[in-house]
Amino acid sequence: MATQTITTDRYQLYPSPRNEQRTVFAHQLFVPYPYALIHLPDYDLAGKATLFAACRLADQKMGQLVTFELPQDQERFERRFTPD
């Protein structure tokens, strides 16, 4: 069965099959690297987080959207994420 997309005001989202839930949390970070491997458990986040393949509607840029339950998790991810 195909995974359904989620459309928000800013993104067309395609949920990762590894997400434990399909929640789009309030704290969000668009990563403009559609093929970067992001394994959320490696970031030792305190709260919940979800990962989506994403198309940014404003400019049709493809990438990934990481959403976080806690703002400190977003800050931790931004510090530790390296696309290479």
C-alpha positions as CSV (number, residue, x, y, z in Angstrom):
1,M,0.0,0.0,0.0
2,A,1.4,3.4,-1.0
3,T,2.0,6.0,1.7
4,Q,-0.2,9.0,1.4
5,T,1.3,12.5,1.2
6,I,0.7,15.3,3.6
7,T,0.2,18.9,2.3
8,T,0.9,21.9,4.5
9,D,0.9,25.6,3.7
10,R,4.6,25.4,2.9
11,Y,5.4,21.7,1.9
12,Q,4.3,18.6,0.1
13,L,5.5,15.8,2.4
14,Y,6.1,12.2,1.8
15,P,6.4,10.3,5.2
16,S,9.4,8.1,5.8
17,P,8.4,4.5,6.5
18,R,10.7,4.6,9.5
19,N,8.6,7.3,11.3
20,E,6.9,5.9,14.3
21,Q,4.1,8.5,13.8
22,R,3.0,10.8,11.0
23,T,2.9,13.9,13.1
24,V,4.3,17.2,11.7
25,F,5.7,18.9,14.8
26,A,5.8,22.7,15.2
27,H,9.6,22.9,15.1
28,Q,10.7,22.3,11.6
29,L,13.9,22.4,9.6
30,F,14.1,22.0,5.8
31,V,17.3,20.3,4.6
32,P,17.9,21.0,0.9
33,Y,19.6,17.6,0.4
34,P,17.0,15.1,-0.9
35,Y,19.5,12.2,-0.9
36,A,21.3,12.7,2.4
37,L,20.9,9.8,4.8
38,I,19.3,11.0,8.0
39,H,19.0,8.5,10.8
40,L,17.2,10.3,13.6
41,P,18.2,7.9,16.4
42,D,21.9,8.8,15.8
43,Y,21.1,12.4,17.0
44,D,20.1,11.3,20.6
45,L,17.1,13.5,20.6
46,A,15.1,14.0,23.9
47,G,11.7,14.3,22.3
48,K,9.9,12.9,19.3
49,A,10.9,13.7,15.7
50,T,9.8,12.8,12.3
51,L,11.4,12.8,8.9
52,F,9.7,13.5,5.5
53,A,10.9,13.7,1.9
54,A,9.6,17.2,1.0
55,C,8.9,19.6,-1.8
56,R,9.0,23.2,-0.7
57,L,6.0,24.7,-2.5
58,A,7.4,28.3,-2.7
59,D,10.1,27.2,-5.2
60,Q,9.5,23.5,-5.8
61,K,12.9,22.7,-4.2
62,M,13.2,19.1,-3.2
63,G,14.8,18.1,0.1
64,Q,13.8,16.7,3.5
65,L,11.8,18.1,6.4
66,V,12.8,17.2,9.9
67,T,10.2,18.1,12.5
68,F,10.8,18.1,16.2
69,E,8.6,18.1,19.3
70,L,11.2,20.1,21.3
71,P,13.1,23.2,20.2
72,Q,16.3,22.1,21.8
73,D,16.2,18.9,19.6
74,Q,16.1,21.1,16.5
75,E,19.1,23.1,17.8
76,R,21.0,19.8,18.5
77,F,20.2,18.5,15.0
78,E,21.3,21.7,13.3
79,R,24.6,21.6,15.2
80,R,25.3,18.0,14.4
81,F,24.0,17.6,10.8
82,T,26.6,17.5,8.1
83,P,25.3,16.6,4.6
84,D,28.6,15.1,3.4
